[in-house]
Structure formats: C-alpha cells, structure tokens
Amino acid sequence: MKRQQHFLAGRRRVAVAVAAVALVVAGCGGRTGTETEGTTSGQGGSSTVSADFGDLTGICQDGDASTATTQGVTAEQIEVGVFTDMGFTKNSEFVDAAKVFTSWCNDNGGINGRTLVANTRDAKLMEPRQRMIEACREDFALVGGGAGLDALGVKERLNCLLPSFPAQAVQERSAGADLEISASPAKIPGYDNYAGFRTWAVNEAYPESKAAVGMINGDSAVTKVIEQMTLETLDAIGATVVYNELYPAMGVSDWTPYAQAIKSKGVRGLIFMGTWEQLAKLEDVLTNMDYKLDWIDPNNNAYNAQFIELLGRSADFQNNIVDLSGVAPLDSDEAAVEQLKALYAKYAPDAQITLPAMRAWSSWLLFAKSAAACGDDLTRKCLYDAARQETAWTGGGLHAANDLQNPIPPQPCFNVEQATADGWEAADFNPDSGLYRCDIPARKFTADFGVPMTLAEVGKTMDDVQ
C-alpha cells in the first residue's frame, strides 16, 4: 500500500510539473501520436496558385537539382523537421502550417525541383531531447516549429550542427542559440519584447493604472522567470505592482478569492501569465462582481476566436489587450495576410491561423528562399549564410522588418489588438510605421536571466558547419 501511495504521489507531482510548463507553451503545436510525418503535395495536385507571396517572388520553383549534397538532401527531396508539443497540447498549428506551406511549395515545383518533406517531431512537452536526436539522424534543418522545453534539445542540435528556423523559442538557453535564425522572433535574449507595449499601456493609454498594476502567474519555474522579467520592466517604467499572486498549475475551480483580492487592492491593470481558459473564468467572476479593470493583458496566446467566445459578456465589459509584437493582425487588409488565408482555405480549410502559425510561415518562407539561393549545391553552411544576409525580413509583409544579420538589439515595433464581442480589432495605440509603432526603444534587462547556448560550449565552431 505504501509503495502504491508513493507511486500515486509521484504521478501527481509529475502532473503538476507538466501542467505548470503548459501555462506558457499553449502556442506550441503538433500532431498527436505522430513520430514522423512526411508532407509532400497538396490536394490540388498541379499548381493553381502563384509561387509569389506578398512582396516575395518565386519562393518555390522547378529546377534541375541533381546532387545529394548532405543529410536530408537528395536530388529528389529535402527533409526538414518540425518541432511541436501536440502530443501534450493537442494544438496542431505548427503541423498545419507545415502542411500548407509544403503543399503550396511542392505544387509550384519545390525547391529548385526538390520536393519539400516535413517530418513532425512531437516532443510531447517532455521529450525534446529524444526528438532532437531523431532530427539529428534524418533532417537537413528544423523549420517552423517550437517546443515548450526547447532548451532540453539545444545541446544535441549544436552537437550535430543542425540549423534551426523556429516559429518560436521559449527558454533562455534556446532563444538566440547558435545556428538558430528566427524570422519573426518572439523572444530576443537579454531584451524584453513587451517593453514598448507596457510603456504605452501605463504611460499613455491608461495612466491611472500606473500606480495599480496586478500580476497573476501560473506556479511554475518557467513562469516565475517571466514574472521577474516583467517586474523589472514595470519598475523601470515607473509602474507600481500592488498585487502579485500565483495560481496552481492544474487550474482553479473557484476564482472568487482572486477576484476579491484584485478588487480589494484596487488593481487597474492586470497582467495574466497562464492559459486563457483560466483567465476567462476569472474575468467572469470579476464581471459578475461588476468590477471593471482599465485593461487586462491575457498574453498573445489568447489571440484567437475561442478566447472571445469563452469571455461571453466579459468581452465587452472588460478590456483585454494583447501585443502582437510587430506581426500583422488577421483583421488587417495586408496582401500577405489575405494570401495566407487563401492558402489555408485551399490546403487546410479546417485549420486555424494563429499568431505562432504566422511566425511559422515566415520561417518557412525564409528557409525556402535561402535554400533556393543555394541552387544544386544545397548545404547547411550555404543555407545559414544565405538566411543571415536578410537585413529587412518581413515574411513578404506578415510582420515588421527584422535585421537577421544583426538581430541585437531587436526591432522595437509593437501593435495592439483589443478584444470585443465581435472579435479582435486594432486598438488606438498611435502607430507610426504602417500597422506598427516603433518609437519606443527596446529595453535591455539589467538582471541575468540566462544566456543562449553556443557552439563553443559543445566544442564546435562555425568552421565545422558544412
């Protein structure tokens, strides 16, 4: 009986730890139970759509490639890995993006005539190292994916000199690590991507909230690091945090005590680091108490239709605002956004376009353009060097320009979407560069939150990349 009790207690501890990490990786997608899945052609067969995307021309094309140049590259095809956590999150956004892109690309001839094949690497949250070992045996590069515990696989990736074009990087040892190129980075090592957004919120849009900011974080080691980063930035811009609380990683059955504490502390602006499903429950309690905050930041994983549906009447009563960090909103009339919607309608009509999926698409475009530039002699070194030449990469118009040659300091652009009962719409944040606002410099952290892993740490240099 004691052994059984210890076993069950251990199972509960693992469940809590896993759920805690899930609080910050809701945007990591994949496919349940899939070790490796090749994606080659769309349902449409021959090409019926242009090979251009936004302001990028001829992304994929026929050609006369004839050489098997390196691992994952033959005269006929290119194999790349797509990391995901869908075995845990049940979120297929990265696999969906891979399906749409490879189908469209292959219908237009592939990469210089080579068929593009996407191998799903489902880390299921706890297995990034195992999936990375598999990718090191088979893939030419990693493209358009992400994993919540991505730092666990970085050492293996650098050891096998595998380039990575992620949709998103999560942990400090992973984001910005060597041989990684983020086309639309959600995280830049040493900088707070949300400093501009937070400065606008408390200094301009809702100045009365500056003296009464609240924070609620899921109880996990990962979110506690994010908490400390956020606290440092809030302090630097002169905001006062009057309420700071953790909630159990497994969720809360009754949010009433939290709502009462928020009201009693007089919180005017709330930053919520957790799942939007849990936040919707908290907002329901606050709304029923007739307590309206100036603003709530649900984090941009909430940028979807399901969150608004769950909010119910809180969608209009409360004021949910998110920073898309320089990515074009889905309600914009940008040509690239409209084209992306059309491609999803053709190749994956049941799939949802999410913010991480848009970042994944930019990564796929960068990979394809860079690989095509290498011609028949496609190697990892050529791929990496070609991608690094991009000094104003916008993914064809999907996001603000990023300098991939000199990614630090990061571009400071942000854009704010506001939830309404009718859906997400642009907030009044005074954009000064098209869809974006770019006049608040990026903020560098003063505390040491960790640094990305380098080739030198595994005894390698760029000269080893072939």
C-alpha positions in Angstrom: 0.0 0.0 0.0 2.8 2.4 0.9 4.5 1.7 -2.5 1.2 2.5 -4.3 0.8 5.7 -2.3 4.3 6.8 -3.2 3.7 6.0 -6.8 0.5 8.0 -6.9 2.1 10.9 -5.2 4.9 10.8 -7.7 2.3 10.8 -10.6 0.6 13.8 -9.0 3.9 15.7 -8.8 4.7 14.9 -12.4 1.2 16.0 -13.5 1.6 19.3 -11.7 5.1 20.0 -13.2 3.8 19.2 -16.7 0.7 21.4 -16.3 2.9 24.2 -14.9 5.0 24.3 -18.1 1.9 24.1 -20.2 0.9 27.6 -18.9 3.5 29.2 -21.1 3.6 26.8 -24.1 0.0 27.0 -25.3 1.3 28.2 -28.6 3.4 25.1 -29.3 1.6 22.8 -31.8 1.9 19.4 -33.3 0.0 16.1 -34.1 -1.0 13.5 -31.5 0.9 10.3 -31.6 2.9 11.1 -34.7 6.7 10.4 -34.7 7.5 11.4 -38.2 5.1 12.5 -40.9 6.1 13.5 -44.4 4.2 16.2 -46.1 4.7 16.4 -49.9 1.8 17.6 -52.0 -1.5 19.4 -51.6 -4.9 18.2 -52.5 -4.8 20.4 -55.5 -2.2 18.5 -57.5 -0.8 20.8 -60.1 -0.2 24.4 -59.3 -3.2 26.7 -59.3 -1.7 29.4 -57.1 1.2 31.8 -57.6 4.7 31.0 -56.3 4.9 34.6 -55.1 4.0 35.5 -51.6 3.3 39.1 -50.6 6.3 41.1 -51.9 8.4 38.0 -52.3 8.7 36.5 -55.7 9.2 32.9 -56.9 9.6 31.3 -53.5 9.3 27.8 -54.8 10.1 26.7 -58.4 11.0 23.8 -60.7 14.7 23.2 -61.3 17.3 20.7 -62.3 18.8 19.8 -58.9 20.8 16.6 -59.4 23.0 16.2 -56.3 22.6 14.5 -52.9 24.6 17.2 -51.1 24.2 16.4 -47.4 22.0 14.7 -44.8 18.3 15.1 -45.7 19.1 16.5 -49.2 18.9 14.2 -52.2 18.4 15.1 -55.9 14.7 14.5 -55.4 13.8 15.9 -52.0 14.7 17.9 -48.9 13.7 16.6 -45.4 13.2 19.1 -42.6 12.0 18.7 -39.0 9.0 20.4 -37.4 9.1 20.5 -33.6 5.8 20.5 -31.8 4.2 19.6 -28.4 0.9 18.5 -29.8 1.1 15.1 -28.1 0.6 17.2 -25.0 -1.2 20.4 -26.0 -3.4 18.9 -28.8 -2.6 22.1 -30.7 -1.8 21.4 -34.4 -0.8 24.9 -35.5 2.8 24.1 -36.5 1.9 20.9 -38.3 -0.9 22.7 -40.1 1.5 25.5 -41.2 4.0 22.8 -42.4 1.2 21.1 -44.4 0.0 24.3 -46.0 3.5 25.6 -46.9 4.9 22.3 -48.2 1.8 21.6 -50.2 1.9 25.0 -51.8 5.6 24.9 -52.4 5.6 21.5 -53.9 2.7 22.4 -56.2 5.0 25.1 -57.5 7.9 22.8 -58.1 9.5 22.5 -54.7 13.0 24.0 -54.0 14.7 24.0 -57.4 12.8 20.9 -58.3 13.4 19.1 -55.0 10.2 18.0 -53.1 10.0 19.5 -49.6 9.1 17.0 -46.9 8.2 17.9 -43.3 9.0 15.4 -40.6 6.9 16.0 -37.5 9.0 15.9 -34.3 6.4 15.7 -31.5 8.2 16.4 -28.2 5.0 15.9 -26.2 6.4 18.5 -23.9 8.8 16.2 -22.0 10.7 14.7 -24.9 12.5 17.4 -26.9 15.9 15.7 -26.4 14.7 12.4 -27.9 13.1 14.1 -30.9 16.2 16.2 -31.4 18.3 13.0 -31.5 16.0 11.7 -34.2 16.2 15.0 -36.1 20.0 14.9 -36.0 19.9 11.5 -37.8 17.5 12.5 -40.5 16.8 16.2 -41.1 18.6 18.8 -43.1 17.3 21.6 -40.8 14.5 22.4 -38.4 11.8 24.8 -39.7 8.6 26.4 -38.4 8.1 24.7 -35.1 8.7 25.1 -31.4 8.6 23.2 -28.1 7.9 24.4 -24.5 11.0 22.9 -23.0 13.2 23.6 -26.1 16.4 24.1 -24.0 16.5 20.4 -23.4 17.4 19.7 -27.0 19.8 22.6 -27.8 23.0 20.7 -26.9 22.1 17.8 -29.2 21.2 20.2 -32.0 24.5 22.1 -31.7 26.5 18.8 -31.5 25.1 17.7 -34.8 25.3 21.2 -36.3 21.6 21.3 -37.2 20.3 24.8 -38.3 17.0 25.9 -36.8 14.4 28.3 -38.2 11.9 28.2 -35.3 8.4 29.7 -35.2 9.1 30.4 -31.6 11.7 29.8 -29.0 10.8 29.7 -25.3 13.7 29.1 -22.9 16.7 31.3 -22.3 19.2 28.7 -23.4 17.3 28.1 -26.7 16.3 31.6 -27.9 19.1 33.0 -29.9 21.4 29.9 -29.6 23.9 29.4 -32.3 22.7 28.2 -35.7 19.3 29.5 -34.9 17.6 32.1 -37.1 14.3 33.5 -36.0 12.5 35.1 -38.9 10.0 36.8 -36.6 11.4 36.4 -33.1 9.0 36.2 -30.2 12.0 36.3 -27.8 15.3 38.0 -28.0 17.9 37.1 -25.4 18.6 39.9 -22.9 15.6 42.0 -24.0 12.0 42.5 -23.1 9.9 42.2 -26.2 6.9 43.8 -24.5 8.5 46.9 -23.0 7.1 49.2 -25.7 3.6 47.8 -25.2 3.8 48.1 -21.4 5.2 51.6 -21.6 2.3 52.6 -23.9 -0.3 51.0 -21.6 0.7 52.6 -18.3 2.1 55.9 -19.5 -0.2 56.9 -22.4 -3.3 54.8 -22.8 -4.3 54.2 -19.1 -2.1 56.4 -16.9 -4.3 56.0 -13.9 -3.4 52.3 -13.9 0.3 53.0 -13.5 0.0 53.1 -9.7 -2.1 49.9 -9.5 -0.8 47.1 -11.7 -1.6 43.5 -10.7 0.0 40.2 -11.9 -1.2 36.6 -11.8 1.2 33.8 -12.8 0.9 30.1 -13.1 3.0 28.4 -10.4 6.0 27.1 -12.3 9.7 27.7 -12.6 9.3 28.9 -16.2 6.6 31.5 -15.5 8.4 32.7 -12.4 11.3 33.7 -14.6 8.9 35.6 -16.9 7.4 37.2 -13.7 10.8 38.5 -12.7 11.4 39.9 -16.2 8.1 41.6 -16.2 8.6 43.1 -12.7 12.0 44.5 -13.8 10.4 46.3 -16.8 7.4 47.6 -14.8 9.8 49.0 -12.2 11.9 50.6 -14.9 8.9 52.4 -16.5 7.7 53.6 -13.1 4.7 51.3 -12.6 3.7 50.1 -9.2 2.7 46.5 -8.6 0.0 46.3 -5.9 -1.0 42.7 -6.3 1.2 39.7 -7.3 -0.1 36.2 -7.0 0.4 32.7 -8.2 -2.3 30.2 -9.1 -2.0 26.4 -9.1 -0.7 25.0 -12.3 -3.5 22.4 -12.5 -6.0 25.3 -12.6 -8.5 26.9 -10.2 -12.0 25.7 -9.6 -13.2 28.9 -8.0 -11.6 32.2 -8.9 -13.7 34.2 -6.4 -10.9 34.7 -3.9 -8.5 36.1 -6.6 -11.2 38.4 -7.9 -12.0 39.7 -4.4 -8.3 40.3 -3.8 -8.0 42.2 -7.1 -10.9 44.4 -6.1 -9.7 45.0 -2.6 -6.2 46.0 -3.8 -7.8 48.4 -6.4 -6.0 46.8 -9.3 -6.5 48.9 -12.5 -4.3 46.9 -15.0 -3.8 43.1 -14.8 -1.1 41.0 -16.5 -2.1 37.3 -16.6 0.6 34.7 -17.4 -1.3 31.5 -17.8 -3.9 29.8 -20.0 -6.6 31.9 -21.5 -9.2 29.3 -20.5 -8.4 30.0 -16.8 -8.4 33.8 -17.4 -11.9 33.7 -18.9 -13.1 32.1 -15.7 -11.5 34.8 -13.6 -13.0 37.5 -15.8 -16.4 36.0 -15.5 -16.2 36.4 -11.7 -14.9 40.0 -11.9 -17.7 40.9 -14.4 -20.3 39.4 -12.1 -18.9 41.4 -9.3 -19.3 44.5 -11.6 -15.5 45.2 -11.2 -14.1 46.6 -14.4 -10.3 47.0 -14.8 -8.8 49.6 -17.1 -7.0 46.8 -19.0 -6.1 43.1 -18.9 -3.2 41.6 -20.8 -4.1 37.9 -21.3 -0.8 37.4 -23.3 -0.9 36.9 -27.0 -1.6 33.2 -26.9 -5.2 34.4 -26.3 -5.3 36.0 -29.7 -7.9 33.6 -31.1 -11.7 33.3 -31.5 -12.1 30.7 -28.8 -11.0 33.1 -26.1 -13.5 35.7 -27.1 -16.2 33.1 -27.1 -15.3 31.9 -23.6 -15.3 35.5 -22.4 -19.0 35.9 -23.1 -20.2 39.3 -21.9 -16.8 40.0 -20.4 -15.5 40.5 -24.0 -17.1 44.0 -23.9 -17.3 44.6 -20.2 -13.6 44.1 -19.6 -10.8 45.5 -21.8 -8.5 42.7 -23.0 -5.5 44.0 -25.0 -2.6 42.0 -26.5 0.7 42.9 -28.1 1.3 41.1 -31.4 4.9 42.3 -31.3 5.0 43.6 -34.9 3.1 40.8 -36.6 0.2 41.9 -38.9 -3.2 41.2 -37.3 -5.6 38.8 -39.1 -8.2 41.6 -39.4 -5.8 43.8 -41.4 -6.1 44.1 -45.2 -2.4 43.3 -45.8 -1.9 41.4 -49.1 0.3 38.8 -47.4 -2.4 38.2 -44.7 -5.1 37.8 -47.3 -2.9 35.4 -49.3 -2.1 33.3 -46.3 -5.9 33.0 -45.6 -6.4 31.8 -49.2 -3.7 29.2 -48.9 -5.1 27.8 -45.7 -8.5 27.7 -47.3 -7.1 25.7 -50.2 -4.8 23.3 -48.4 -6.1 23.1 -44.8 -9.6 24.5 -44.6 -10.3 23.2 -41.1 -7.1 24.7 -39.6 -6.9 27.9 -37.7 -4.3 30.6 -38.4 -2.8 31.6 -35.1 0.0 34.1 -34.2 2.6 31.3 -33.8 1.4 29.9 -37.2 2.1 33.2 -38.8 5.6 33.2 -37.4 6.0 29.7 -38.6 5.0 30.7 -42.1 7.6 33.5 -42.1 10.2 30.9 -41.0 9.2 28.6 -43.9 9.5 31.5 -46.4 13.0 32.4 -45.1 14.1 28.7 -45.3 12.7 28.3 -48.8 14.2 31.5 -50.2 17.6 30.8 -48.6 17.6 27.1 -49.8 16.7 28.1 -53.3 19.6 30.6 -53.4 22.0 27.7 -52.9 20.9 26.0 -56.1 22.1 22.5 -56.6 24.8 22.8 -54.0 22.5 22.9 -51.0 24.4 22.7 -47.8 23.8 23.8 -44.2 26.5 26.4 -44.4 25.1 27.9 -47.6 21.6 27.8 -46.1 22.6 29.6 -42.9 24.8 32.2 -44.7 22.0 33.0 -47.2 19.5 33.5 -44.4 21.8 35.8 -42.5 22.0 38.1 -45.4 18.5 39.3 -44.9 18.6 42.7 -43.2 14.9 43.7 -43.5 13.0 40.5 -43.4 9.2 40.9 -43.3 8.0 37.5 -44.4 6.6 39.1 -47.5 4.7 41.6 -45.4 3.5 39.5 -42.5 5.4 41.5 -39.9 7.7 44.4 -39.2 11.2 44.2 -40.7 13.8 42.3 -38.8 17.6 42.5 -39.3 18.7 38.9 -39.4 22.3 39.9 -39.9 22.3 41.9 -36.7 19.4 40.7 -34.6 20.5 42.5 -31.4 19.2 45.0 -30.4 15.8 43.8 -31.7 13.4 45.9 -33.7 11.2 47.7 -31.2 7.9 47.6 -33.1 4.6 46.6 -31.4 0.9 46.6 -32.3 -2.0 46.2 -30.0 -5.2 44.2 -30.6 -8.3 44.7 -28.4 -11.0 42.0 -27.7 -14.6 42.8 -28.5 -17.7 40.7 -28.6 -17.4 40.8 -32.4 -13.8 39.7 -32.5 -10.3 41.2 -32.2 -9.7 44.6 -33.6 -6.9 47.2 -33.6 -6.6 49.3 -30.5 -5.8 53.0 -30.6 -2.0 52.8 -29.9 -0.8 55.6 -32.3 1.1 53.5 -34.9 3.9 55.5 -36.6 5.1 52.9 -39.2 2.2 51.4 -41.1 0.5 48.8 -38.9 3.1 49.2 -36.1 4.5 51.6 -33.6 8.3 51.6 -33.4 9.3 54.8 -31.5 9.9 53.2 -28.1 13.4 51.6 -28.0 13.8 48.0 -27.0 14.7 47.6 -23.3 17.7 45.5 -22.2 17.4 43.6 -18.9 19.8 44.5 -16.2 19.4 41.2 -14.3 21.0 38.0 -15.6 18.2 35.7 -16.8 20.5 33.2 -18.6 22.2 33.2 -22.0 21.7 31.2 -25.2 23.9 28.2 -25.8 26.8 28.5 -28.1 28.8 26.1 -30.4 31.8 26.7 -28.2 30.0 25.0 -25.3 29.9 21.8 -27.2 33.4 22.1 -28.6 32.4 23.3 -32.1 32.8 26.4 -34.2 31.2 27.8 -37.4 34.1 26.3 -39.3 32.6 22.8 -38.5 29.4 23.7 -40.3 29.4 22.1 -43.8 
